[in-house]
Amino acid sequence: MGKAAKRQGLNAAIKAFESNPSPVSMQRVLFATKFEELRPRINNFCKDYVKDFTKNKTLYAEQDGYVNRLLAALFAYSHLEKIAKRQGQEEETKLYATKNQEYKSERQDVIKSKRW
């Protein structure tokens, strides 16, 4: 697979995520990390997403699809935690791990309190 095709695939996955943030579309983006040349863009995408999610969390919590956004944030935080750990960035690793645990707990609370 050529570089252009890989970039095109990643662009499509990111566009799908932006259109409908969900854990599945986040997984599609993260799947592209197997291509080394795409990793910096994916890492930045994840950092941007968790920053946006954290900033707008209260607003998102009032909207349909919050659990999907929350799960996507969990996937992004997990990815960033692995990267930080691999690079020996202890503070970042701890920050990402803490957020991951916080959001896992919140997810459980939401699941227990919602009935569909």
N, CA, C and O atoms as a GROMACS GRO file, in nm:
protein
  464
    1MET      N    1   0.084  -0.117   0.000
    1MET     CA    2   0.000   0.000   0.000
    1MET      C    3   0.089   0.124   0.000
    1MET      O    4   0.182   0.133   0.080
    2GLY      N    5   0.061   0.217  -0.088
    2GLY     CA    6   0.142   0.337  -0.100
    2GLY      C    7   0.110   0.440   0.007
    2GLY      O    8   0.007   0.433   0.074
    3LYS      N    9   0.201   0.536   0.022
    3LYS     CA   10   0.184   0.640   0.123
    3LYS      C   11   0.057   0.722   0.100
    3LYS      O   12  -0.014   0.757   0.194
    4ALA      N   13   0.029   0.751  -0.026
    4ALA     CA   14  -0.091   0.831  -0.057
    4ALA      C   15  -0.217   0.756  -0.016
    4ALA      O   16  -0.310   0.817   0.037
    5ALA      N   17  -0.221   0.628  -0.040
    5ALA     CA   18  -0.339   0.548  -0.004
    5ALA      C   19  -0.355   0.541   0.147
    5ALA      O   20  -0.466   0.546   0.198
    6LYS      N   21  -0.244   0.530   0.219
    6LYS     CA   22  -0.249   0.526   0.365
    6LYS      C   23  -0.302   0.659   0.420
    6LYS      O   24  -0.388   0.661   0.509
    7ARG      N   25  -0.249   0.769   0.367
    7ARG     CA   26  -0.296   0.901   0.411
    7ARG      C   27  -0.444   0.919   0.379
    7ARG      O   28  -0.520   0.973   0.459
    8GLN      N   29  -0.483   0.874   0.262
    8GLN     CA   30  -0.623   0.886   0.221
    8GLN      C   31  -0.713   0.804   0.316
    8GLN      O   32  -0.820   0.851   0.355
    9GLY      N   33  -0.670   0.686   0.352
    9GLY     CA   34  -0.746   0.604   0.446
    9GLY      C   35  -0.757   0.669   0.583
    9GLY      O   36  -0.864   0.669   0.644
   10LEU      N   37  -0.646   0.725   0.631
   10LEU     CA   38  -0.648   0.794   0.760
   10LEU      C   39  -0.738   0.916   0.753
   10LEU      O   40  -0.816   0.942   0.845
   11ASN      N   41  -0.728   0.991   0.644
   11ASN     CA   42  -0.816   1.109   0.628
   11ASN      C   43  -0.963   1.069   0.634
   11ASN      O   44  -1.043   1.138   0.697
   12ALA      N   45  -0.997   0.959   0.569
   12ALA     CA   46  -1.136   0.911   0.569
   12ALA      C   47  -1.178   0.871   0.710
   12ALA      O   48  -1.290   0.900   0.752
   13ALA      N   49  -1.090   0.804   0.784
   13ALA     CA   50  -1.123   0.762   0.920
   13ALA      C   51  -1.142   0.883   1.012
   13ALA      O   52  -1.233   0.885   1.094
   14ILE      N   53  -1.056   0.983   0.997
   14ILE     CA   54  -1.069   1.104   1.077
   14ILE      C   55  -1.197   1.179   1.041
   14ILE      O   56  -1.267   1.229   1.130
   15LYS      N   57  -1.227   1.187   0.914
   15LYS     CA   58  -1.350   1.254   0.870
   15LYS      C   59  -1.473   1.182   0.925
   15LYS      O   60  -1.568   1.246   0.968
   16ALA      N   61  -1.471   1.049   0.924
   16ALA     CA   62  -1.581   0.971   0.980
   16ALA      C   63  -1.596   1.000   1.130
   16ALA      O   64  -1.707   1.014   1.180
   17PHE      N   65  -1.484   1.007   1.200
   17PHE     CA   66  -1.488   1.037   1.342
   17PHE      C   67  -1.544   1.176   1.368
   17PHE      O   68  -1.629   1.194   1.455
   18GLU      N   69  -1.498   1.272   1.292
   18GLU     CA   70  -1.545   1.409   1.311
   18GLU      C   71  -1.694   1.422   1.280
   18GLU      O   72  -1.764   1.502   1.341
   19SER      N   73  -1.741   1.342   1.186
   19SER     CA   74  -1.882   1.343   1.151
   19SER      C   75  -1.967   1.279   1.260
   19SER      O   76  -2.078   1.324   1.287
   20ASN      N   77  -1.914   1.173   1.322
   20ASN     CA   78  -1.988   1.101   1.425
   20ASN      C   79  -1.889   1.039   1.523
   20ASN      O   80  -1.850   0.924   1.508
   21PRO      N   81  -1.848   1.117   1.625
   21PRO     CA   82  -1.751   1.065   1.721
   21PRO      C   83  -1.804   0.938   1.789
   21PRO      O   84  -1.910   0.938   1.852
   22SER      N   85  -1.728   0.832   1.776
   22SER     CA   86  -1.768   0.705   1.835
   22SER      C   87  -1.645   0.621   1.861
   22SER      O   88  -1.538   0.647   1.806
   23PRO      N   89  -1.659   0.520   1.945
   23PRO     CA   90  -1.543   0.433   1.971
   23PRO      C   91  -1.500   0.356   1.846
   23PRO      O   92  -1.381   0.331   1.827
   24VAL      N   93  -1.595   0.320   1.762
   24VAL     CA   94  -1.560   0.245   1.640
   24VAL      C   95  -1.477   0.331   1.546
   24VAL      O   96  -1.376   0.286   1.493
   25SER      N   97  -1.520   0.455   1.525
   25SER     CA   98  -1.444   0.541   1.434
   25SER      C   99  -1.308   0.577   1.494
   25SER      O  100  -1.211   0.595   1.421
   26MET      N  101  -1.300   0.588   1.628
   26MET     CA  102  -1.170   0.613   1.691
   26MET      C  103  -1.079   0.491   1.672
   26MET      O  104  -0.960   0.507   1.648
   27GLN      N  105  -1.135   0.372   1.682
   27GLN     CA  106  -1.056   0.251   1.660
   27GLN      C  107  -1.002   0.247   1.518
   27GLN      O  108  -0.890   0.202   1.495
   28ARG      N  109  -1.080   0.292   1.423
   28ARG     CA  110  -1.034   0.295   1.283
   28ARG      C  111  -0.914   0.388   1.268
   28ARG      O  112  -0.818   0.356   1.197
   29VAL      N  113  -0.920   0.502   1.335
   29VAL     CA  114  -0.806   0.595   1.332
   29VAL      C  115  -0.684   0.528   1.396
   29VAL      O  116  -0.575   0.531   1.340
   30LEU      N  117  -0.704   0.469   1.512
   30LEU     CA  118  -0.593   0.407   1.585
   30LEU      C  119  -0.536   0.286   1.512
   30LEU      O  120  -0.419   0.253   1.528
   31PHE      N  121  -0.619   0.220   1.434
   31PHE     CA  122  -0.572   0.106   1.356
   31PHE      C  123  -0.458   0.147   1.262
   31PHE      O  124  -0.369   0.067   1.233
   32ALA      N  125  -0.461   0.270   1.216
   32ALA     CA  126  -0.359   0.319   1.123
   32ALA      C  127  -0.223   0.340   1.189
   32ALA      O  128  -0.126   0.371   1.120
   33THR      N  129  -0.214   0.324   1.321
   33THR     CA  130  -0.083   0.339   1.386
   33THR      C  131   0.015   0.230   1.344
   33THR      O  132   0.135   0.240   1.372
   34LYS      N  133  -0.035   0.128   1.279
   34LYS     CA  134   0.058   0.024   1.231
   34LYS      C  135   0.148   0.078   1.120
   34LYS      O  136   0.249   0.017   1.086
   35PHE      N  137   0.111   0.193   1.064
   35PHE     CA  138   0.194   0.258   0.963
   35PHE      C  139   0.271   0.371   1.031
   35PHE      O  140   0.213   0.474   1.068
   36GLU      N  141   0.399   0.351   1.046
   36GLU     CA  142   0.483   0.443   1.123
   36GLU      C  143   0.472   0.589   1.077
   36GLU      O  144   0.470   0.680   1.159
   37GLU      N  145   0.464   0.610   0.947
   37GLU     CA  146   0.460   0.747   0.896
   37GLU      C  147   0.332   0.822   0.932
   37GLU      O  148   0.327   0.944   0.922
   38LEU      N  149   0.229   0.749   0.974
   38LEU     CA  150   0.102   0.812   1.012
   38LEU      C  151   0.092   0.840   1.162
   38LEU      O  152   0.004   0.914   1.205
   39ARG      N  153   0.181   0.783   1.240
   39ARG     CA  154   0.172   0.794   1.385
   39ARG      C  155   0.174   0.937   1.438
   39ARG      O  156   0.094   0.969   1.526
   40PRO      N  157   0.262   1.025   1.389
   40PRO     CA  158   0.259   1.162   1.443
   40PRO      C  159   0.123   1.230   1.425
   40PRO      O  160   0.076   1.300   1.514
   41ARG      N  161   0.063   1.211   1.311
   41ARG     CA  162  -0.068   1.273   1.287
   41ARG      C  163  -0.175   1.212   1.378
   41ARG      O  164  -0.261   1.283   1.430
   42ILE      N  165  -0.168   1.081   1.398
   42ILE     CA  166  -0.265   1.013   1.485
   42ILE      C  167  -0.246   1.059   1.630
   42ILE      O  168  -0.343   1.084   1.701
   43ASN      N  169  -0.122   1.070   1.672
   43ASN     CA  170  -0.094   1.116   1.808
   43ASN      C  171  -0.149   1.257   1.830
   43ASN      O  172  -0.210   1.285   1.932
   44ASN      N  173  -0.127   1.344   1.733
   44ASN     CA  174  -0.179   1.481   1.743
   44ASN      C  175  -0.332   1.482   1.740
   44ASN      O  176  -0.395   1.559   1.813
   45PHE      N  177  -0.390   1.397   1.658
   45PHE     CA  178  -0.536   1.386   1.652
   45PHE      C  179  -0.591   1.345   1.789
   45PHE      O  180  -0.689   1.403   1.836
   46CYS      N  181  -0.528   1.246   1.851
   46CYS     CA  182  -0.573   1.201   1.983
   46CYS      C  183  -0.556   1.311   2.088
   46CYS      O  184  -0.646   1.332   2.170
   47LYS      N  185  -0.444   1.381   2.085
   47LYS     CA  186  -0.422   1.491   2.180
   47LYS      C  187  -0.527   1.600   2.161
   47LYS      O  188  -0.581   1.652   2.258
   48ASP      N  189  -0.556   1.633   2.036
   48ASP     CA  190  -0.658   1.734   2.008
   48ASP      C  191  -0.795   1.689   2.056
   48ASP      O  192  -0.871   1.768   2.112
   49TYR      N  193  -0.825   1.561   2.035
   49TYR     CA  194  -0.957   1.511   2.076
   49TYR      C  195  -0.972   1.514   2.228
   49TYR      O  196  -1.074   1.561   2.278
   50VAL      N  197  -0.874   1.463   2.301
   50VAL     CA  198  -0.888   1.461   2.446
   50VAL      C  199  -0.892   1.603   2.503
   50VAL      O  200  -0.959   1.628   2.603
   51LYS      N  201  -0.820   1.693   2.440
   51LYS     CA  202  -0.824   1.834   2.483
   51LYS      C  203  -0.965   1.890   2.462
   51LYS      O  204  -1.020   1.955   2.551
   52ASP      N  205  -1.022   1.866   2.345
   52ASP     CA  206  -1.158   1.913   2.315
   52ASP      C  207  -1.259   1.845   2.407
   52ASP      O  208  -1.349   1.911   2.459
   53PHE      N  209  -1.245   1.715   2.425
   53PHE     CA  210  -1.340   1.642   2.509
   53PHE      C  211  -1.337   1.695   2.652
   53PHE      O  212  -1.442   1.719   2.711
   54THR      N  213  -1.218   1.714   2.706
   54THR     CA  214  -1.205   1.764   2.843
   54THR      C  215  -1.264   1.904   2.855
   54THR      O  216  -1.334   1.934   2.952
   55LYS      N  217  -1.237   1.987   2.758
   55LYS     CA  218  -1.286   2.126   2.760
   55LYS      C  219  -1.439   2.131   2.750
   55LYS      O  220  -1.502   2.212   2.817
   56ASN      N  221  -1.497   2.046   2.668
   56ASN     CA  222  -1.641   2.051   2.640
   56ASN      C  223  -1.720   1.937   2.705
   56ASN      O  224  -1.836   1.913   2.669
   57LYS      N  225  -1.660   1.869   2.798
   57LYS     CA  226  -1.720   1.751   2.860
   57LYS      C  227  -1.860   1.779   2.916
   57LYS      O  228  -1.951   1.699   2.894
   58THR      N  229  -1.877   1.888   2.985
   58THR     CA  230  -2.006   1.922   3.044
   58THR      C  231  -2.112   1.940   2.937
   58THR      O  232  -2.225   1.892   2.952
   59LEU      N  233  -2.077   2.006   2.831
   59LEU     CA  234  -2.170   2.025   2.719
   59LEU      C  235  -2.204   1.891   2.654
   59LEU      O  236  -2.321   1.862   2.629
   60TYR      N  237  -2.104   1.811   2.627
   60TYR     CA  238  -2.125   1.681   2.564
   60TYR      C  239  -2.211   1.589   2.651
   60TYR      O  240  -2.290   1.510   2.600
   61ALA      N  241  -2.194   1.599   2.784
   61ALA     CA  242  -2.268   1.512   2.876
   61ALA      C  243  -2.418   1.536   2.866
   61ALA      O  244  -2.497   1.450   2.904
   62GLU      N  245  -2.458   1.650   2.817
   62GLU     CA  246  -2.600   1.684   2.803
   62GLU      C  247  -2.657   1.643   2.668
   62GLU      O  248  -2.776   1.661   2.642
   63GLN      N  249  -2.574   1.588   2.582
   63GLN     CA  250  -2.616   1.555   2.445
   63GLN      C  251  -2.625   1.404   2.426
   63GLN      O  252  -2.561   1.326   2.496
   64ASP      N  253  -2.706   1.367   2.326
   64ASP     CA  254  -2.709   1.227   2.285
   64ASP      C  255  -2.570   1.187   2.236
   64ASP      O  256  -2.498   1.268   2.178
   65GLY      N  257  -2.534   1.064   2.260
   65GLY     CA  258  -2.406   1.014   2.212
   65GLY      C  259  -2.290   1.038   2.307
   65GLY      O  260  -2.174   1.016   2.271
   66TYR      N  261  -2.321   1.084   2.429
   66TYR     CA  262  -2.213   1.112   2.524
   66TYR      C  263  -2.128   0.988   2.554
   66TYR      O  264  -2.005   0.997   2.559
   67VAL      N  265  -2.192   0.876   2.574
   67VAL     CA  266  -2.116   0.754   2.606
   67VAL      C  267  -2.021   0.719   2.491
   67VAL      O  268  -1.910   0.673   2.515
   68ASN      N  269  -2.065   0.741   2.368
   68ASN     CA  270  -1.977   0.717   2.253
   68ASN      C  271  -1.855   0.809   2.258
   68ASN      O  272  -1.743   0.764   2.234
   69ARG      N  273  -1.877   0.935   2.287
   69ARG     CA  274  -1.765   1.029   2.298
   69ARG      C  275  -1.672   0.990   2.413
   69ARG      O  276  -1.550   0.999   2.402
   70LEU      N  277  -1.733   0.948   2.523
   70LEU     CA  278  -1.656   0.908   2.640
   70LEU      C  279  -1.568   0.786   2.608
   70LEU      O  280  -1.451   0.783   2.643
   71LEU      N  281  -1.625   0.688   2.541
   71LEU     CA  282  -1.547   0.570   2.502
   71LEU      C  283  -1.435   0.606   2.405
   71LEU      O  284  -1.324   0.554   2.414
   72ALA      N  285  -1.465   0.695   2.312
   72ALA     CA  286  -1.361   0.740   2.218
   72ALA      C  287  -1.248   0.807   2.295
   72ALA      O  288  -1.130   0.789   2.262
   73ALA      N  289  -1.283   0.887   2.397
   73ALA     CA  290  -1.180   0.951   2.479
   73ALA      C  291  -1.097   0.846   2.553
   73ALA      O  292  -0.976   0.860   2.566
   74LEU      N  293  -1.163   0.742   2.601
   74LEU     CA  294  -1.089   0.633   2.668
   74LEU      C  295  -0.988   0.570   2.574
   74LEU      O  296  -0.874   0.544   2.614
   75PHE      N  297  -1.028   0.544   2.451
   75PHE     CA  298  -0.936   0.485   2.354
   75PHE      C  299  -0.819   0.580   2.326
   75PHE      O  300  -0.704   0.538   2.318
   76ALA      N  301  -0.851   0.708   2.311
   76ALA     CA  302  -0.746   0.806   2.283
   76ALA      C  303  -0.649   0.818   2.401
   76ALA      O  304  -0.527   0.820   2.382
   77TYR      N  305  -0.703   0.827   2.524
   77TYR     CA  306  -0.617   0.834   2.642
   77TYR      C  307  -0.531   0.710   2.656
   77TYR      O  308  -0.414   0.720   2.690
   78SER      N  309  -0.588   0.595   2.630
   78SER     CA  310  -0.511   0.471   2.638
   78SER      C  311  -0.396   0.471   2.539
   78SER      O  312  -0.284   0.431   2.572
   79HIS      N  313  -0.424   0.516   2.417
   79HIS     CA  314  -0.319   0.525   2.315
   79HIS      C  315  -0.210   0.620   2.359
   79HIS      O  316  -0.091   0.588   2.350
   80LEU      N  317  -0.248   0.738   2.407
   80LEU     CA  318  -0.150   0.838   2.449
   80LEU      C  319  -0.070   0.791   2.570
   80LEU      O  320   0.049   0.822   2.582
   81GLU      N  321  -0.134   0.718   2.659
   81GLU     CA  322  -0.064   0.664   2.775
   81GLU      C  323   0.046   0.566   2.731
   81GLU      O  324   0.158   0.570   2.783
   82LYS      N  325   0.015   0.480   2.635
   82LYS     CA  326   0.115   0.384   2.585
   82LYS      C  327   0.233   0.457   2.521
   82LYS      O  328   0.348   0.420   2.542
   83ILE      N  329   0.203   0.559   2.444
   83ILE     CA  330   0.309   0.637   2.378
   83ILE      C  331   0.399   0.703   2.483
   83ILE      O  332   0.521   0.694   2.476
   84ALA      N  333   0.336   0.770   2.580
   84ALA     CA  334   0.412   0.840   2.684
   84ALA      C  335   0.497   0.742   2.764
   84ALA      O  336   0.612   0.771   2.797
   85LYS      N  337   0.442   0.627   2.795
   85LYS     CA  338   0.516   0.525   2.872
   85LYS      C  339   0.636   0.477   2.792
   85LYS      O  340   0.746   0.464   2.846
   86ARG      N  341   0.614   0.450   2.664
   86ARG     CA  342   0.723   0.402   2.577
   86ARG      C  343   0.834   0.505   2.566
   86ARG      O  344   0.951   0.469   2.553
   87GLN      N  345   0.799   0.634   2.572
   87GLN     CA  346   0.897   0.741   2.559
   87GLN      C  347   0.956   0.784   2.693
   87GLN      O  348   1.036   0.877   2.700
   88GLY      N  349   0.915   0.716   2.801
   88GLY     CA  350   0.968   0.747   2.933
   88GLY      C  351   0.918   0.878   2.991
   88GLY      O  352   0.984   0.937   3.077
   89GLN      N  353   0.804   0.924   2.947
   89GLN     CA  354   0.746   1.050   2.995
   89GLN      C  355   0.654   1.018   3.114
   89GLN      O  356   0.534   0.996   3.098
   90GLU      N  357   0.713   1.017   3.231
   90GLU     CA  358   0.642   0.971   3.351
   90GLU      C  359   0.522   1.058   3.386
   90GLU      O  360   0.415   1.006   3.417
   91GLU      N  361   0.538   1.190   3.381
   91GLU     CA  362   0.426   1.279   3.416
   91GLU      C  363   0.308   1.262   3.321
   91GLU      O  364   0.194   1.252   3.365
   92GLU      N  365   0.337   1.257   3.192
   92GLU     CA  366   0.231   1.239   3.093
   92GLU      C  367   0.165   1.103   3.109
   92GLU      O  368   0.043   1.091   3.099
   93THR      N  369   0.247   1.000   3.133
   93THR     CA  370   0.193   0.865   3.153
   93THR      C  371   0.096   0.865   3.270
   93THR      O  372  -0.013   0.809   3.260
   94LYS      N  373   0.135   0.927   3.379
   94LYS     CA  374   0.050   0.932   3.498
   94LYS      C  375  -0.078   1.012   3.470
   94LYS      O  376  -0.187   0.971   3.510
   95LEU      N  377  -0.065   1.124   3.402
   95LEU     CA  378  -0.182   1.206   3.367
   95LEU      C  379  -0.281   1.126   3.283
   95LEU      O  380  -0.400   1.123   3.313
   96TYR      N  381  -0.232   1.061   3.178
   96TYR     CA  382  -0.320   0.984   3.090
   96TYR      C  383  -0.382   0.865   3.164
   96TYR      O  384  -0.499   0.834   3.143
   97ALA      N  385  -0.305   0.800   3.248
   97ALA     CA  386  -0.357   0.686   3.324
   97ALA      C  387  -0.466   0.731   3.422
   97ALA      O  388  -0.568   0.663   3.439
   98THR      N  389  -0.446   0.846   3.485
   98THR     CA  390  -0.545   0.900   3.579
   98THR      C  391  -0.674   0.935   3.506
   98THR      O  392  -0.783   0.901   3.554
   99LYS      N  393  -0.663   1.001   3.393
   99LYS     CA  394  -0.782   1.036   3.315
   99LYS      C  395  -0.853   0.910   3.266
   99LYS      O  396  -0.976   0.902   3.266
  100ASN      N  397  -0.776   0.812   3.226
  100ASN     CA  398  -0.831   0.685   3.179
  100ASN      C  399  -0.916   0.621   3.290
  100ASN      O  400  -1.028   0.578   3.266
  101GLN      N  401  -0.861   0.615   3.411
  101GLN     CA  402  -0.934   0.557   3.523
  101GLN      C  403  -1.058   0.639   3.558
  101GLN      O  404  -1.164   0.584   3.584
  102GLU      N  405  -1.043   0.770   3.557
  102GLU     CA  406  -1.155   0.860   3.586
  102GLU      C  407  -1.270   0.836   3.488
  102GLU      O  408  -1.386   0.827   3.528
  103TYR      N  409  -1.237   0.826   3.361
  103TYR     CA  410  -1.341   0.811   3.259
  103TYR      C  411  -1.398   0.669   3.256
  103TYR      O  412  -1.514   0.651   3.222
  104LYS      N  413  -1.318   0.570   3.292
  104LYS     CA  414  -1.371   0.433   3.303
  104LYS      C  415  -1.475   0.427   3.414
  104LYS      O  416  -1.581   0.367   3.398
  105SER      N  417  -1.444   0.490   3.524
  105SER     CA  418  -1.537   0.494   3.637
  105SER      C  419  -1.665   0.568   3.599
  105SER      O  420  -1.775   0.524   3.630
  106GLU      N  421  -1.648   0.680   3.532
  106GLU     CA  422  -1.765   0.757   3.488
  106GLU      C  423  -1.850   0.676   3.391
  106GLU      O  424  -1.973   0.679   3.398
  107ARG      N  425  -1.786   0.606   3.303
  107ARG     CA  426  -1.860   0.522   3.207
  107ARG      C  427  -1.946   0.420   3.280
  107ARG      O  428  -2.062   0.399   3.245
  108GLN      N  429  -1.889   0.356   3.382
  108GLN     CA  430  -1.965   0.259   3.460
  108GLN      C  431  -2.084   0.325   3.529
  108GLN      O  432  -2.193   0.268   3.534
  109ASP      N  433  -2.062   0.444   3.583
  109ASP     CA  434  -2.172   0.517   3.648
  109ASP      C  435  -2.283   0.550   3.550
  109ASP      O  436  -2.401   0.537   3.582
  110VAL      N  437  -2.245   0.594   3.431
  110VAL     CA  438  -2.345   0.629   3.329
  110VAL      C  439  -2.423   0.504   3.288
  110VAL      O  440  -2.546   0.509   3.275
  111ILE      N  441  -2.354   0.395   3.267
  111ILE     CA  442  -2.420   0.271   3.226
  111ILE      C  443  -2.520   0.225   3.332
  111ILE      O  444  -2.629   0.179   3.299
  112LYS      N  445  -2.482   0.237   3.459
  112LYS     CA  446  -2.571   0.196   3.568
  112LYS      C  447  -2.693   0.285   3.580
  112LYS      O  448  -2.801   0.238   3.618
  113SER      N  449  -2.677   0.412   3.547
  113SER     CA  450  -2.788   0.507   3.568
  113SER      C  451  -2.881   0.523   3.449
  113SER      O  452  -2.989   0.581   3.464
  114LYS      N  453  -2.843   0.475   3.334
  114LYS     CA  454  -2.925   0.493   3.214
  114LYS      C  455  -3.002   0.367   3.182
  114LYS      O  456  -2.952   0.255   3.197
  115ARG      N  457  -3.123   0.386   3.138
  115ARG     CA  458  -3.207   0.276   3.093
  115ARG      C  459  -3.258   0.310   2.954
  115ARG      O  460  -3.310   0.419   2.931
  116TRP      N  461  -3.240   0.215   2.862
  116TRP     CA  462  -3.286   0.240   2.726
  116TRP      C  463  -3.401   0.150   2.693
  116TRP      O  464  -3.454   0.156   2.582
   0.00000   0.00000   0.00000
